[in-house]
Amino acid sequence: MKDDELTETDGRIVLVRHGETAWSRTGRHTGLTDIPLTETGAYKAELAGTLLATRRYDLILSSPLQRAVETASRAGYPDVQTDARLVEWDYGAYEGLTTPEIVEQLGRPWTIWEGTPAGATPGESVAQVTVRAESLLAELRPRVRAGEQVLLFSHGHFLRALAGTWLGLTAAGGRYFVLGTSAVSELGFEHGTEVITQWNHVRGR
């Protein structure tokens, strides 16, 4: 039997990273700080919307942070429902810092995939982000298996963590995926197994 003769669900989870902000442009870790899109970010969010417009979605959710909600609105979904599980990784003491600044503080190499310590906010470990991602996926998996189309607007590190968790790698698996601002990606199934069907697609690249 050929692959194209096999019955596969066409359900998808479509992921959209928010558009550019002043902090993302300069590499500052932007977790729970609530800042708007730049003019470029707003324009690129509209371009992302052209990649989404050919499909009808059964469920559309966004992080409640304004950069994600604004991206959804600019992309053509102004009445999006928010879900707090889609907020960005809580960077704790590293909020607002660049990776070189964090490395200088620590005196050793560092990446987000080892977690963050408490600061003005509690910070999050890989295990905590995995629990948050799995909580969301536990609700979405059966819907996607049934063929539904789900659209999520969220943030760079959390969406990478979500993809890692989808693949069974925990949130730490997100280290293997680069994700640009306003990028569109898709999660789905092949032969019943969770896979990435598209990744980091940016209109006009």
Contacts in CASP RR format, 6 or more apart in sequence:
PFRMAT RR
TARGET T0000
AUTHOR 0000-0000-0000
METHOD contacts of the structure
MODEL  1
MKDDELTETDGRIVLVRHGETAWSRTGRHTGLTDIPLTETGAYKAELAGT
LLATRRYDLILSSPLQRAVETASRAGYPDVQTDARLVEWDYGAYEGLTTP
EIVEQLGRPWTIWEGTPAGATPGESVAQVTVRAESLLAELRPRVRAGEQV
LLFSHGHFLRALAGTWLGLTAAGGRYFVLGTSAVSELGFEHGTEVITQWN
HVRGR
6 191 0 8 1.000
8 189 0 8 1.000
8 190 0 8 1.000
8 191 0 8 1.000
8 192 0 8 1.000
9 144 0 8 1.000
9 145 0 8 1.000
9 146 0 8 1.000
9 147 0 8 1.000
9 188 0 8 1.000
9 189 0 8 1.000
9 192 0 8 1.000
10 147 0 8 1.000
11 144 0 8 1.000
11 145 0 8 1.000
11 146 0 8 1.000
11 147 0 8 1.000
11 148 0 8 1.000
11 149 0 8 1.000
11 150 0 8 1.000
11 188 0 8 1.000
11 189 0 8 1.000
12 144 0 8 1.000
12 149 0 8 1.000
12 150 0 8 1.000
12 186 0 8 1.000
12 187 0 8 1.000
12 188 0 8 1.000
12 197 0 8 1.000
13 140 0 8 1.000
13 144 0 8 1.000
13 150 0 8 1.000
13 152 0 8 1.000
13 166 0 8 1.000
13 186 0 8 1.000
13 187 0 8 1.000
13 188 0 8 1.000
14 52 0 8 1.000
14 55 0 8 1.000
14 57 0 8 1.000
14 149 0 8 1.000
14 150 0 8 1.000
14 151 0 8 1.000
14 152 0 8 1.000
14 184 0 8 1.000
14 185 0 8 1.000
14 186 0 8 1.000
15 152 0 8 1.000
15 154 0 8 1.000
15 159 0 8 1.000
15 162 0 8 1.000
15 163 0 8 1.000
15 184 0 8 1.000
15 185 0 8 1.000
15 186 0 8 1.000
15 187 0 8 1.000
16 48 0 8 1.000
16 52 0 8 1.000
16 71 0 8 1.000
16 72 0 8 1.000
16 75 0 8 1.000
16 151 0 8 1.000
16 152 0 8 1.000
16 153 0 8 1.000
16 154 0 8 1.000
16 182 0 8 1.000
16 183 0 8 1.000
16 184 0 8 1.000
16 185 0 8 1.000
17 71 0 8 1.000
17 154 0 8 1.000
17 155 0 8 1.000
17 156 0 8 1.000
17 159 0 8 1.000
17 179 0 8 1.000
17 180 0 8 1.000
17 181 0 8 1.000
17 182 0 8 1.000
17 183 0 8 1.000
18 37 0 8 1.000
18 45 0 8 1.000
18 63 0 8 1.000
18 65 0 8 1.000
18 67 0 8 1.000
18 68 0 8 1.000
18 70 0 8 1.000
18 71 0 8 1.000
18 153 0 8 1.000
18 154 0 8 1.000
18 155 0 8 1.000
18 156 0 8 1.000
18 181 0 8 1.000
18 182 0 8 1.000
19 37 0 8 1.000
19 41 0 8 1.000
19 42 0 8 1.000
19 44 0 8 1.000
19 45 0 8 1.000
19 48 0 8 1.000
19 67 0 8 1.000
19 71 0 8 1.000
19 181 0 8 1.000
19 182 0 8 1.000
20 37 0 8 1.000
20 38 0 8 1.000
20 40 0 8 1.000
20 41 0 8 1.000
20 44 0 8 1.000
20 181 0 8 1.000
20 182 0 8 1.000
21 30 0 8 1.000
21 35 0 8 1.000
21 36 0 8 1.000
21 37 0 8 1.000
21 38 0 8 1.000
21 41 0 8 1.000
21 67 0 8 1.000
21 181 0 8 1.000
22 35 0 8 1.000
22 38 0 8 1.000
23 29 0 8 1.000
23 30 0 8 1.000
23 33 0 8 1.000
23 35 0 8 1.000
23 96 0 8 1.000
24 30 0 8 1.000
24 181 0 8 1.000
25 38 0 8 1.000
25 40 0 8 1.000
26 98 0 8 1.000
27 98 0 8 1.000
27 99 0 8 1.000
28 96 0 8 1.000
28 97 0 8 1.000
28 98 0 8 1.000
29 91 0 8 1.000
29 94 0 8 1.000
29 95 0 8 1.000
29 96 0 8 1.000
29 97 0 8 1.000
29 98 0 8 1.000
29 99 0 8 1.000
29 102 0 8 1.000
29 112 0 8 1.000
30 67 0 8 1.000
30 88 0 8 1.000
30 91 0 8 1.000
30 95 0 8 1.000
30 96 0 8 1.000
30 155 0 8 1.000
31 87 0 8 1.000
31 88 0 8 1.000
31 89 0 8 1.000
31 90 0 8 1.000
31 91 0 8 1.000
31 95 0 8 1.000
31 155 0 8 1.000
32 65 0 8 1.000
32 87 0 8 1.000
32 88 0 8 1.000
32 90 0 8 1.000
32 91 0 8 1.000
32 95 0 8 1.000
32 121 0 8 1.000
33 95 0 8 1.000
33 96 0 8 1.000
34 65 0 8 1.000
34 66 0 8 1.000
34 67 0 8 1.000
35 66 0 8 1.000
35 67 0 8 1.000
36 66 0 8 1.000
36 67 0 8 1.000
36 70 0 8 1.000
37 45 0 8 1.000
37 67 0 8 1.000
37 70 0 8 1.000
37 71 0 8 1.000
37 74 0 8 1.000
41 71 0 8 1.000
41 181 0 8 1.000
41 182 0 8 1.000
42 70 0 8 1.000
42 74 0 8 1.000
44 181 0 8 1.000
44 182 0 8 1.000
44 202 0 8 1.000
44 203 0 8 1.000
45 70 0 8 1.000
45 71 0 8 1.000
45 74 0 8 1.000
45 75 0 8 1.000
45 182 0 8 1.000
46 74 0 8 1.000
46 75 0 8 1.000
47 182 0 8 1.000
47 202 0 8 1.000
47 203 0 8 1.000
47 204 0 8 1.000
48 71 0 8 1.000
48 75 0 8 1.000
48 182 0 8 1.000
48 183 0 8 1.000
48 184 0 8 1.000
48 202 0 8 1.000
48 203 0 8 1.000
49 74 0 8 1.000
49 75 0 8 1.000
49 76 0 8 1.000
49 203 0 8 1.000
50 203 0 8 1.000
51 184 0 8 1.000
51 201 0 8 1.000
51 203 0 8 1.000
52 75 0 8 1.000
52 76 0 8 1.000
52 151 0 8 1.000
52 184 0 8 1.000
53 76 0 8 1.000
55 149 0 8 1.000
56 149 0 8 1.000
57 149 0 8 1.000
57 150 0 8 1.000
57 151 0 8 1.000
58 143 0 8 1.000
58 148 0 8 1.000
58 149 0 8 1.000
58 150 0 8 1.000
59 140 0 8 1.000
59 143 0 8 1.000
59 148 0 8 1.000
59 149 0 8 1.000
59 150 0 8 1.000
59 151 0 8 1.000
60 72 0 8 1.000
60 77 0 8 1.000
60 80 0 8 1.000
60 81 0 8 1.000
60 150 0 8 1.000
60 151 0 8 1.000
60 152 0 8 1.000
60 153 0 8 1.000
61 80 0 8 1.000
61 81 0 8 1.000
61 82 0 8 1.000
61 83 0 8 1.000
61 86 0 8 1.000
61 150 0 8 1.000
61 151 0 8 1.000
61 152 0 8 1.000
61 153 0 8 1.000
62 68 0 8 1.000
62 69 0 8 1.000
62 71 0 8 1.000
62 72 0 8 1.000
62 77 0 8 1.000
62 80 0 8 1.000
62 81 0 8 1.000
62 82 0 8 1.000
62 83 0 8 1.000
62 86 0 8 1.000
62 152 0 8 1.000
62 153 0 8 1.000
62 154 0 8 1.000
63 69 0 8 1.000
63 82 0 8 1.000
63 83 0 8 1.000
63 84 0 8 1.000
63 86 0 8 1.000
63 87 0 8 1.000
63 88 0 8 1.000
63 153 0 8 1.000
63 154 0 8 1.000
63 155 0 8 1.000
63 158 0 8 1.000
64 82 0 8 1.000
64 83 0 8 1.000
64 84 0 8 1.000
64 86 0 8 1.000
64 87 0 8 1.000
65 87 0 8 1.000
65 88 0 8 1.000
65 155 0 8 1.000
67 155 0 8 1.000
68 86 0 8 1.000
68 153 0 8 1.000
68 154 0 8 1.000
68 155 0 8 1.000
69 80 0 8 1.000
69 82 0 8 1.000
69 153 0 8 1.000
71 153 0 8 1.000
71 182 0 8 1.000
72 78 0 8 1.000
72 80 0 8 1.000
72 153 0 8 1.000
73 80 0 8 1.000
75 153 0 8 1.000
77 151 0 8 1.000
77 153 0 8 1.000
80 153 0 8 1.000
83 136 0 8 1.000
85 132 0 8 1.000
85 133 0 8 1.000
85 135 0 8 1.000
85 136 0 8 1.000
86 136 0 8 1.000
86 152 0 8 1.000
86 153 0 8 1.000
86 154 0 8 1.000
86 155 0 8 1.000
86 158 0 8 1.000
87 154 0 8 1.000
87 155 0 8 1.000
87 158 0 8 1.000
88 154 0 8 1.000
88 155 0 8 1.000
88 156 0 8 1.000
88 157 0 8 1.000
88 158 0 8 1.000
89 112 0 8 1.000
89 115 0 8 1.000
89 116 0 8 1.000
89 124 0 8 1.000
89 129 0 8 1.000
89 155 0 8 1.000
89 157 0 8 1.000
89 158 0 8 1.000
89 161 0 8 1.000
90 116 0 8 1.000
90 121 0 8 1.000
90 122 0 8 1.000
90 123 0 8 1.000
90 124 0 8 1.000
91 97 0 8 1.000
91 112 0 8 1.000
91 116 0 8 1.000
91 121 0 8 1.000
91 123 0 8 1.000
92 116 0 8 1.000
92 117 0 8 1.000
92 118 0 8 1.000
92 119 0 8 1.000
92 120 0 8 1.000
92 121 0 8 1.000
92 122 0 8 1.000
92 123 0 8 1.000
92 124 0 8 1.000
93 116 0 8 1.000
93 117 0 8 1.000
93 118 0 8 1.000
93 119 0 8 1.000
93 120 0 8 1.000
93 123 0 8 1.000
94 102 0 8 1.000
94 116 0 8 1.000
94 117 0 8 1.000
95 119 0 8 1.000
95 120 0 8 1.000
95 121 0 8 1.000
97 105 0 8 1.000
99 110 0 8 1.000
99 111 0 8 1.000
102 110 0 8 1.000
103 109 0 8 1.000
103 110 0 8 1.000
111 175 0 8 1.000
112 157 0 8 1.000
113 126 0 8 1.000
113 171 0 8 1.000
113 172 0 8 1.000
113 173 0 8 1.000
113 174 0 8 1.000
113 175 0 8 1.000
114 126 0 8 1.000
115 123 0 8 1.000
115 124 0 8 1.000
115 125 0 8 1.000
115 126 0 8 1.000
116 123 0 8 1.000
116 124 0 8 1.000
116 125 0 8 1.000
117 123 0 8 1.000
124 132 0 8 1.000
126 161 0 8 1.000
126 170 0 8 1.000
126 171 0 8 1.000
126 172 0 8 1.000
127 170 0 8 1.000
127 171 0 8 1.000
129 158 0 8 1.000
129 161 0 8 1.000
129 171 0 8 1.000
130 161 0 8 1.000
130 165 0 8 1.000
130 170 0 8 1.000
130 171 0 8 1.000
130 172 0 8 1.000
133 158 0 8 1.000
133 161 0 8 1.000
133 162 0 8 1.000
133 164 0 8 1.000
133 165 0 8 1.000
133 166 0 8 1.000
133 171 0 8 1.000
134 165 0 8 1.000
136 162 0 8 1.000
137 162 0 8 1.000
137 165 0 8 1.000
137 166 0 8 1.000
140 150 0 8 1.000
143 150 0 8 1.000
144 150 0 8 1.000
144 187 0 8 1.000
144 188 0 8 1.000
144 189 0 8 1.000
145 189 0 8 1.000
152 159 0 8 1.000
152 162 0 8 1.000
154 162 0 8 1.000
156 179 0 8 1.000
156 180 0 8 1.000
159 179 0 8 1.000
159 185 0 8 1.000
160 173 0 8 1.000
160 174 0 8 1.000
160 175 0 8 1.000
160 177 0 8 1.000
160 179 0 8 1.000
161 171 0 8 1.000
161 172 0 8 1.000
161 173 0 8 1.000
161 174 0 8 1.000
162 171 0 8 1.000
162 187 0 8 1.000
163 173 0 8 1.000
163 174 0 8 1.000
163 177 0 8 1.000
163 185 0 8 1.000
163 187 0 8 1.000
163 196 0 8 1.000
163 199 0 8 1.000
164 170 0 8 1.000
164 171 0 8 1.000
164 172 0 8 1.000
164 173 0 8 1.000
164 174 0 8 1.000
164 176 0 8 1.000
164 177 0 8 1.000
165 171 0 8 1.000
165 173 0 8 1.000
166 187 0 8 1.000
166 194 0 8 1.000
166 196 0 8 1.000
167 173 0 8 1.000
167 194 0 8 1.000
167 195 0 8 1.000
167 196 0 8 1.000
168 194 0 8 1.000
169 176 0 8 1.000
177 196 0 8 1.000
177 199 0 8 1.000
177 200 0 8 1.000
178 200 0 8 1.000
179 185 0 8 1.000
179 199 0 8 1.000
179 200 0 8 1.000
180 200 0 8 1.000
180 202 0 8 1.000
182 202 0 8 1.000
182 203 0 8 1.000
183 200 0 8 1.000
183 201 0 8 1.000
183 202 0 8 1.000
184 198 0 8 1.000
184 201 0 8 1.000
184 202 0 8 1.000
184 203 0 8 1.000
185 196 0 8 1.000
185 198 0 8 1.000
185 199 0 8 1.000
185 200 0 8 1.000
185 201 0 8 1.000
186 196 0 8 1.000
186 197 0 8 1.000
186 198 0 8 1.000
186 199 0 8 1.000
187 194 0 8 1.000
187 195 0 8 1.000
187 196 0 8 1.000
187 197 0 8 1.000
188 194 0 8 1.000
188 195 0 8 1.000
188 196 0 8 1.000
188 197 0 8 1.000
189 195 0 8 1.000
190 197 0 8 1.000
END
